[in-house]
Amino acid sequence: MFGLFNKAPPEGDLALVKQALGKDVAVLVSASCCTQGTADIDARAEEAVRKALDDAGLDWPVLNLTLTQAQRALGALEGRLDPAEARLAGQVSELFMSHGLTAFPVVMVSQRLVSFGGAPDVALVRTALDTLPSHESAA
């Protein structure tokens, strides 16, 4: 009735989470769906990511996911992830299991976990970008 008990994630969420686990993308996974007052931290994290990408000369998308979107989609994507995607999903799940909602926001770039539990500074994100094998020469 009215889809209230439909736990299957929308197709758009599946595609978004699959893209978020891929390469050449920056991702902010937020607990704003579950914790009030996190918008400022999420905004600072996104600002740092965008600045670091700009400094590196990378025109990557910056995706925003909520914890709820990620959890629902990952269950549906199980068995359809390549090893690198599954490893990254496992890292985020492990953070949630060990730290709960305090692990968020989680910042990832190109299949690499960069930070969790707060807004990273630009230098931290830029260091992660500079150490990616395919982007070592980024300005």
Contacts in CASP RR format, 6 or more apart in sequence:
PFRMAT RR
TARGET T0000
AUTHOR 0000-0000-0000
METHOD contacts of the structure
MODEL  1
MFGLFNKAPPEGDLALVKQALGKDVAVLVSASCCTQGTADIDARAEEAVR
KALDDAGLDWPVLNLTLTQAQRALGALEGRLDPAEARLAGQVSELFMSHG
LTAFPVVMVSQRLVSFGGAPDVALVRTALDTLPSHESAA
7 72 0 8 1.000
8 72 0 8 1.000
8 76 0 8 1.000
9 69 0 8 1.000
9 72 0 8 1.000
9 73 0 8 1.000
9 76 0 8 1.000
13 69 0 8 1.000
13 72 0 8 1.000
13 73 0 8 1.000
14 73 0 8 1.000
14 76 0 8 1.000
14 77 0 8 1.000
16 63 0 8 1.000
16 65 0 8 1.000
16 69 0 8 1.000
16 73 0 8 1.000
17 65 0 8 1.000
17 69 0 8 1.000
17 70 0 8 1.000
17 73 0 8 1.000
17 74 0 8 1.000
17 77 0 8 1.000
18 73 0 8 1.000
18 77 0 8 1.000
18 80 0 8 1.000
18 81 0 8 1.000
18 85 0 8 1.000
19 25 0 8 1.000
19 61 0 8 1.000
19 63 0 8 1.000
20 27 0 8 1.000
20 29 0 8 1.000
20 63 0 8 1.000
20 65 0 8 1.000
20 70 0 8 1.000
20 108 0 8 1.000
21 81 0 8 1.000
21 84 0 8 1.000
21 85 0 8 1.000
21 88 0 8 1.000
21 89 0 8 1.000
21 111 0 8 1.000
22 84 0 8 1.000
22 85 0 8 1.000
22 88 0 8 1.000
22 110 0 8 1.000
22 111 0 8 1.000
23 110 0 8 1.000
23 111 0 8 1.000
23 134 0 8 1.000
24 58 0 8 1.000
24 60 0 8 1.000
24 110 0 8 1.000
25 60 0 8 1.000
25 61 0 8 1.000
25 62 0 8 1.000
25 63 0 8 1.000
25 109 0 8 1.000
25 110 0 8 1.000
26 49 0 8 1.000
26 50 0 8 1.000
26 53 0 8 1.000
26 60 0 8 1.000
26 61 0 8 1.000
26 62 0 8 1.000
26 63 0 8 1.000
26 107 0 8 1.000
26 108 0 8 1.000
26 109 0 8 1.000
26 110 0 8 1.000
26 125 0 8 1.000
27 62 0 8 1.000
27 63 0 8 1.000
27 64 0 8 1.000
27 65 0 8 1.000
27 106 0 8 1.000
27 107 0 8 1.000
27 108 0 8 1.000
27 109 0 8 1.000
28 42 0 8 1.000
28 45 0 8 1.000
28 46 0 8 1.000
28 49 0 8 1.000
28 62 0 8 1.000
28 63 0 8 1.000
28 64 0 8 1.000
28 65 0 8 1.000
28 105 0 8 1.000
28 106 0 8 1.000
28 107 0 8 1.000
29 65 0 8 1.000
29 66 0 8 1.000
29 67 0 8 1.000
29 70 0 8 1.000
29 92 0 8 1.000
29 104 0 8 1.000
29 105 0 8 1.000
29 106 0 8 1.000
29 107 0 8 1.000
29 108 0 8 1.000
30 38 0 8 1.000
30 42 0 8 1.000
30 64 0 8 1.000
30 65 0 8 1.000
30 66 0 8 1.000
30 67 0 8 1.000
30 104 0 8 1.000
30 105 0 8 1.000
31 38 0 8 1.000
31 66 0 8 1.000
31 67 0 8 1.000
31 101 0 8 1.000
31 103 0 8 1.000
31 104 0 8 1.000
31 105 0 8 1.000
32 38 0 8 1.000
32 39 0 8 1.000
32 42 0 8 1.000
32 66 0 8 1.000
33 66 0 8 1.000
33 67 0 8 1.000
33 68 0 8 1.000
33 69 0 8 1.000
34 66 0 8 1.000
34 67 0 8 1.000
34 68 0 8 1.000
34 101 0 8 1.000
35 101 0 8 1.000
35 104 0 8 1.000
38 104 0 8 1.000
38 105 0 8 1.000
41 105 0 8 1.000
41 118 0 8 1.000
41 119 0 8 1.000
42 64 0 8 1.000
42 105 0 8 1.000
42 119 0 8 1.000
44 119 0 8 1.000
45 105 0 8 1.000
45 107 0 8 1.000
45 115 0 8 1.000
45 118 0 8 1.000
45 119 0 8 1.000
45 120 0 8 1.000
46 62 0 8 1.000
46 64 0 8 1.000
47 119 0 8 1.000
48 107 0 8 1.000
48 119 0 8 1.000
48 120 0 8 1.000
48 121 0 8 1.000
48 122 0 8 1.000
48 124 0 8 1.000
48 125 0 8 1.000
49 62 0 8 1.000
49 107 0 8 1.000
49 109 0 8 1.000
49 120 0 8 1.000
49 125 0 8 1.000
50 62 0 8 1.000
51 122 0 8 1.000
51 125 0 8 1.000
52 122 0 8 1.000
52 125 0 8 1.000
52 126 0 8 1.000
52 129 0 8 1.000
53 59 0 8 1.000
53 60 0 8 1.000
53 62 0 8 1.000
53 125 0 8 1.000
53 129 0 8 1.000
55 122 0 8 1.000
55 126 0 8 1.000
56 126 0 8 1.000
56 129 0 8 1.000
56 130 0 8 1.000
56 135 0 8 1.000
56 138 0 8 1.000
56 139 0 8 1.000
57 138 0 8 1.000
57 139 0 8 1.000
58 129 0 8 1.000
58 135 0 8 1.000
58 138 0 8 1.000
60 109 0 8 1.000
60 110 0 8 1.000
67 96 0 8 1.000
67 101 0 8 1.000
67 104 0 8 1.000
70 92 0 8 1.000
74 89 0 8 1.000
74 93 0 8 1.000
77 89 0 8 1.000
79 86 0 8 1.000
81 89 0 8 1.000
84 111 0 8 1.000
85 111 0 8 1.000
87 111 0 8 1.000
88 108 0 8 1.000
88 111 0 8 1.000
88 112 0 8 1.000
88 113 0 8 1.000
91 113 0 8 1.000
92 106 0 8 1.000
92 108 0 8 1.000
92 113 0 8 1.000
95 103 0 8 1.000
95 106 0 8 1.000
95 113 0 8 1.000
95 116 0 8 1.000
96 103 0 8 1.000
96 104 0 8 1.000
99 116 0 8 1.000
99 117 0 8 1.000
102 117 0 8 1.000
103 116 0 8 1.000
103 117 0 8 1.000
104 116 0 8 1.000
104 117 0 8 1.000
104 118 0 8 1.000
105 116 0 8 1.000
105 117 0 8 1.000
105 118 0 8 1.000
105 119 0 8 1.000
106 113 0 8 1.000
106 115 0 8 1.000
106 116 0 8 1.000
106 117 0 8 1.000
107 113 0 8 1.000
107 114 0 8 1.000
107 115 0 8 1.000
107 116 0 8 1.000
107 120 0 8 1.000
107 125 0 8 1.000
108 114 0 8 1.000
109 125 0 8 1.000
109 128 0 8 1.000
109 129 0 8 1.000
109 132 0 8 1.000
110 129 0 8 1.000
110 132 0 8 1.000
110 134 0 8 1.000
110 135 0 8 1.000
112 128 0 8 1.000
112 132 0 8 1.000
114 120 0 8 1.000
114 124 0 8 1.000
114 125 0 8 1.000
114 128 0 8 1.000
115 124 0 8 1.000
115 125 0 8 1.000
129 135 0 8 1.000
129 138 0 8 1.000
130 136 0 8 1.000
130 138 0 8 1.000
END
